[in-house]
Amino acid sequence: MKESDLRNWHRTLGILLAFFIILQAGSGFLLSLGRFAVPRTHTHEESYASGHAHGEVESLWQESLEFVHHGGGNIGIIYRLFVGIALLVEVVLGVMIFVKIKARSKKH
């Protein structure tokens, strides 16, 4: 495949994928940050394992983040599979572009 074709695919896929990566990584980051902010005690260990704190009502924000990050049932699973596969393809295309650039620079 020509380098220009690789770059075109890489750019197009990157633009399409950027929103979903931000959504997935951002929600995971905010969920982790929220769990990090809560002090860990023995009573909280079970709540972390189950994903819910005993006696606490999760905020709509927390529930929304959890839904985006790892909810949605089968549709959510398919969404995350597509995002993961697209991210892997993006990395492979980037590596292929890098290899072509290195090969071209060694010729000169």
Backbone torsions as a table, in degrees:
resi	resn	phi	psi	omega
1	MET	NA	138.5	-179.2
2	LYS	-71.6	151.3	-178.9
3	GLU	-60.6	-37.5	179.9
4	SER	-63.7	-37.4	176.4
5	ASP	-66.8	-42.6	177.9
6	LEU	-59.9	-44.6	-179.7
7	ARG	-63.5	-40.1	179.6
8	ASN	-63.5	-47.3	177.9
9	TRP	-62.1	-43.4	-179.0
10	HIS	-61.7	-44.7	-179.6
11	ARG	-65.8	-48.6	-178.1
12	THR	-62.2	-47.8	179.6
13	LEU	-64.2	-39.3	179.3
14	GLY	-61.7	-41.7	179.1
15	ILE	-66.1	-43.8	179.3
16	LEU	-67.1	-35.2	-174.1
17	LEU	-84.3	-23.1	-173.3
18	ALA	-54.6	-47.3	-179.0
19	PHE	-59.5	-44.2	-177.0
20	PHE	-71.0	-34.2	175.7
21	ILE	-66.4	-44.3	177.8
22	ILE	-60.8	-43.1	179.5
23	LEU	-62.4	-48.2	-176.4
24	GLN	-71.3	-50.1	-178.9
25	ALA	-69.1	-39.0	179.7
26	GLY	-64.9	-42.9	178.8
27	SER	-66.8	-39.2	177.2
28	GLY	-64.6	-40.6	177.9
29	PHE	-62.4	-47.5	-178.5
30	LEU	-66.5	-37.1	175.7
31	LEU	-63.4	-44.9	179.4
32	SER	-65.1	-40.9	178.8
33	LEU	-62.6	-41.1	178.0
34	GLY	-64.5	-40.0	179.1
35	ARG	-73.1	-31.2	177.9
36	PHE	-69.0	-33.9	-177.1
37	ALA	-71.4	-26.0	-179.9
38	VAL	-82.5	124.6	179.8
39	PRO	-62.7	137.9	-179.6
40	ARG	-85.1	125.1	172.2
41	THR	-132.3	174.1	-179.6
42	HIS	-60.7	-37.6	-179.2
43	THR	-68.7	-25.0	179.1
44	HIS	-83.6	-17.2	-177.5
45	GLU	-58.4	-44.0	-179.9
46	GLU	-66.9	-36.0	-179.3
47	SER	-67.3	-35.1	177.3
48	TYR	-69.0	-38.0	-179.8
49	ALA	-66.9	-39.7	-178.3
50	SER	-86.7	-17.2	-178.5
51	GLY	88.5	-1.9	-179.4
52	HIS	-132.2	140.3	177.0
53	ALA	-84.7	137.2	178.5
54	HIS	-69.3	130.4	175.9
55	GLY	76.0	3.4	179.3
56	GLU	-115.8	138.5	176.1
57	VAL	-92.8	124.8	179.6
58	GLU	-69.9	144.5	178.5
59	SER	-73.2	161.1	176.9
60	LEU	-61.1	-35.5	178.0
61	TRP	-61.1	-48.7	-179.8
62	GLN	-61.9	-45.1	179.8
63	GLU	-63.5	-39.1	179.1
64	SER	-64.6	-43.7	178.4
65	LEU	-62.2	-43.3	179.2
66	GLU	-64.2	-39.3	179.0
67	PHE	-63.8	-45.7	-179.7
68	VAL	-64.3	-42.4	-172.5
69	HIS	-77.9	-43.5	-177.4
70	HIS	-145.1	28.0	178.4
71	GLY	-111.0	-163.0	174.7
72	GLY	91.7	6.1	178.0
73	GLY	59.5	-140.9	-177.6
74	ASN	-66.5	-35.1	178.0
75	ILE	-65.1	-40.2	177.1
76	GLY	-63.9	-38.4	178.0
77	ILE	-64.7	-45.0	179.1
78	ILE	-63.2	-42.4	177.5
79	TYR	-57.8	-48.3	-178.5
80	ARG	-67.4	-34.5	175.4
81	LEU	-63.4	-44.9	178.8
82	PHE	-63.8	-42.1	178.4
83	VAL	-62.7	-43.1	179.4
84	GLY	-64.3	-44.8	179.4
85	ILE	-64.9	-44.1	179.5
86	ALA	-62.7	-37.9	178.0
87	LEU	-65.7	-40.8	176.7
88	LEU	-63.7	-42.6	177.5
89	VAL	-61.9	-41.6	178.6
90	GLU	-59.6	-43.0	179.1
91	VAL	-65.4	-44.6	179.8
92	VAL	-61.9	-43.8	177.5
93	LEU	-61.2	-42.1	178.1
94	GLY	-61.9	-41.1	178.3
95	VAL	-66.3	-40.6	178.9
96	MET	-63.2	-40.6	176.6
97	ILE	-62.9	-44.3	179.3
98	PHE	-59.3	-45.6	-179.8
99	VAL	-62.3	-42.2	179.1
100	LYS	-65.0	-39.0	177.9
101	ILE	-64.6	-44.4	179.3
102	LYS	-63.3	-41.9	179.5
103	ALA	-64.4	-39.1	179.2
104	ARG	-67.6	-39.6	-178.5
105	SER	-71.4	-25.9	178.0
106	LYS	-75.2	-24.9	179.7
107	LYS	-70.0	-28.4	-176.4
108	HIS	-90.7	NA	NA
